Amino acid sequence: MITLYNIILTIGITVGIPLIIPIILLSEKRRKTFLQRLGVKRLPENILFKRDKPIWIHALSVGEVFSSVPLVMKLKERFKDKRIVFSASTKTGFEIANKLFKKNVDSIFFFPFDLLFSVKYITGKIDPAIVIIVESDIWPNFLFEMKKRHVPVILINARLSKRSFKGYKRFSFIFNKLFLSFAKICTQSIEDAGRFMLHGIPSSMISTTGNIKFDQPYDPVSEKEIELLKQSMHIYQPVKKILMAGSTHKGEESILIDAFSRIRKDFADTVLVVVPRNPERARSVLKLCKSAGFLSILMKNFENIDKDEKFDVIVVDVIGILKRLYAIADVAFVGGSLVDLSGHNPLEPAAFSKPIIFGQHMSDFAHISQMLVDSGGAVQVENANSLYETIADILSDSDKARNMGEKAFRVFNANKGAVEKTLKVIESQLKN
């Protein structure tokens, strides 16, 4: 299988070179990651200092990096004498990892492209004792190379949605072998475990450890900090309500603006804060908000304006701040859910006891979103009209908003423990 994969990969790259080169040259984030991921740029010196074989944690992008926070902290605490290295595949994931883990891991670098020479070079330099992959980013050459080196690879916080299951089923002759390359698969739920077993993975390889997102550190924000944060964003009285839209994607902002236009007729003192999942889209989102007639600004531009100036819409073009911004919200909308992009993490607003709204497309967080809806801490909507009605209902009833937030927090707080179970699996593999 691996030979066929590399033949197809080589043909695809050869044929695609005229398209691949312009894409790399025209994209800043790809230019900055390309050489290191290719394996031709020297890795950081602190990776190359081989005192021992390190624990290697890998997270695809921003969401997976944030998910890994509680695990990284516990690994550092549990394995004080072992080096820990961390990789990400995307530029934004790498930047967030640097902000979060610079003091907690020995090195942060880019994950290699799944080309034989790239994988061999980078894995040879790191020479890990174990590899922990958070949720996704599964590549044949990488897994094949780890198996050759007798390095256990654990897939943690693994999920397999109904849609993914159907997709993998079509290519089961490939994915079954890939999944069997792992030493262990730690699933978020029993349902996920069952779907992996239907792919031919023996139950002895699977541990249902729960979702490590529930173990994310809870960092309460004081009333004074909330007030200072609002002031820094020019949100002053008489503004009383803040609608926070986190991790939005193309197609969602227009729905949000539609709903917000109607909200402003009923609640004139409401401000919309939009946090696009990709900060590079912030300017296009700003343009959309302005074209709808709203006084709008990018967050980075606050330092250049008069402190008394106020705005209807704030578009956040700063990475890594969303989690904290949820603390100032009166209502939190979780993006990637009104368009078919599988949704983003609703536990981030739940940690701050906020009433939560998301769309119908939450397959990446199906179990969590259902728990939140069942508890009464969240509402699932279908379109701009139901979004407007739900926001208006919450804003008009402070008791309901508070009760929803408390229920959401209870779901967040009552399901911890996945990191400890995952650590036990990791320890068992390190002892082998």
C-alpha positions, 0 to 999 in steps of 0.5 A: 500500500505504501509503495502505491501511495508514494507512486500516486503522490509523486505523479500528483506532485509532478503534474501539479507543480505548475499550480503548486509553485504559484500557490506557495509563492502567493501565500505568505503563510505557505511561504513561511512554512514550506522549507521547514515542512519540506525538510530542507531548512535546519530545525531549531537547535534545541531539537537537535540536542539529543539528551534523550528520546523526547515525547512528541505531541502533534496538533494540526492547527489552532483548534487542536493546539488549544485542545492539547493545552491540558495534556501538555501541562500534565505531561510536563508535570508527570514526566519532569525528566523527559523532553517534550517537543510540539509540532503543528502543521499550519502557520496559525497553529504554530503561532498559537503553540508558541504563545501557549507552550514556549515555557512548557515544551523544549521545542516547537516546529512544523510537522513535515509534509508526508514526503519520504525524504521530509519525514525521514529527515525530521523524524531522524533528527527528533528521534522520539520515544513516542508520538501523540497525535491530537484528533487528526492529521493522519499521514501514511508515510509518517506512520509507516516510518514510525512503525519502522523505527518501532516508535508507538504512535497514539491517536488521542481525542479521536472522533469519527463522525457519521459523515467521516465514517461513511467517507472512510468506508469508501476507502476502507482498504486504505484507512483500515491499514492506517488506523491499524498503524497506531499503537493505541486510539483514545476515543472521545466517546463510546460511539466513536469507539464503535465506529473505529471497531466497524473499520476492523480496529480490534477493541484491544487497540481502543480506549474510550478516554473522553474528550480532553477539551473538558479539561481545558484550564478554567481561568476566571476573569474578574469583573474589573478585567471584563470592564478593562477589556470592554474599555480597550474595545471602546465598548462603553455605557450605554452599551449593555449587550454584546453578541460574540460570534466566534470562529466564523467562516465565509457565508456565516457573517452575512447570516449574522449581519442579517440577524444583527440588523433586526436585533438592533431594531429591538436592542439598539444598545447591542454591539456585535463582535465577530472573530473570523476563524482565519484572521486573514479574512478580517478585512473582507468581513469588515467590508461586509459589515460596513456595506450593511451600514454599521460603524465597524472597525478592526480590533488592531486599529483601536490604538489609532482612534479617539478613545471616545469613538464607538462602534456597532461591529468590531471585527477581531483580527488578532489570533489567540484572543477569542477564548478570553473574549467570550468572558465579555459576551452576553450571548455567544454564537459558535461558528463553522456551524451555519455553514457545513464546516462541522462546527467549533468548540462550544466549551470555550463560552461554556467555561465562562457560563455564557448562553450558547447558540450554534447552527446545525453543522456541529459534527466535529462536536456532536456529543458535546453540542448535544449535551449542551442542548439537552442540558438547556445551556445551548440552542441549535438554530437553522438560519438567520430568522431562527438565529434572530429569534433565539438571540432576541429571546435570550437578550430580553430575559436576563434570568433565562440568559443566566440560567442557560449560562449556568447549565452550560458551565455545569456541562463543562465542569462535570465531564472532566477526567479525560486527560488523566485517562489519556495519560495512563494510556501514554504511560503504558506505551512508554513502559513497553 
